[in-house]
């Protein structure tokens, strides 16, 4: 993807119910549940983070480089940001490439993701170590809102922070390494919506 990313994110208590609703709506399954590993890179000085930019290497069914620019708020609080993404043939070589350029991995995070498509938008069902979420991505905010309504998600509860930013809210409280958002690291930690300062949308 090269252009701009426009998406809304919701924290949900019942991800299976959201998926059942998508199936009832005849949404197309475009990516069955897959384990996803992400490495976020930055300079030694943290220049990208300071400029609200993201440089990421991701591996699921393939490996991808992604750059994201700073978020811009659109109407209804929906976030839009520049995104450049392309596939690379070798995850480990891509990792070494970034490190050779002077970037260092600063965050590891993982999730399981299932992706559907309906009305020209993508709906991602995400399972994070601290909870489950629905992301809806497309260009037309009216359609994003209609899909959210159809899935029974309350628009006003949208989450306006990224997954790692949410983790930063609680890592200190639970004495967790903020650079390791993994299922293993959080396996004995129970984090609630209240801890994350978010509200369930379902």
HELIX and SHEET records of a PDB file:
HELIX    1   1 UNK A   15  UNK A   24  1                                  10    
HELIX    2   2 UNK A   47  UNK A   50  1                                   4    
HELIX    3   3 UNK A   75  UNK A   77  5                                   3    
HELIX    4   4 UNK A   91  UNK A  100  1                                  10    
HELIX    5   5 UNK A  141  UNK A  150  1                                  10    
HELIX    6   6 UNK A  155  UNK A  157  5                                   3    
HELIX    7   7 UNK A  163  UNK A  171  1                                   9    
HELIX    8   8 UNK A  193  UNK A  196  1                                   4    
SHEET    1   A 9 UNK A  72  UNK A  73  0                                        
SHEET    2   A 9 UNK A  79  UNK A  88 -1                                        
SHEET    3   A 9 UNK A   2  UNK A  12 -1                                        
SHEET    4   A 9 UNK A 131  UNK A 137 -1                                        
SHEET    5   A 9 UNK A 121  UNK A 128 -1                                        
SHEET    6   A 9 UNK A 104  UNK A 118 -1                                        
SHEET    7   A 9 UNK A  28  UNK A  42 -1                                        
SHEET    8   A 9 UNK A  54  UNK A  59 -1                                        
SHEET    9   A 9 UNK A  63  UNK A  68 -1                                        
SHEET    1   B 7 UNK A  72  UNK A  73  0                                        
SHEET    2   B 7 UNK A  79  UNK A  88 -1                                        
SHEET    3   B 7 UNK A   2  UNK A  12 -1                                        
SHEET    4   B 7 UNK A 131  UNK A 137 -1                                        
SHEET    5   B 7 UNK A 121  UNK A 128 -1                                        
SHEET    6   B 7 UNK A 104  UNK A 118 -1                                        
SHEET    7   B 7 UNK A 180  UNK A 181  1                                        
END                                                                             
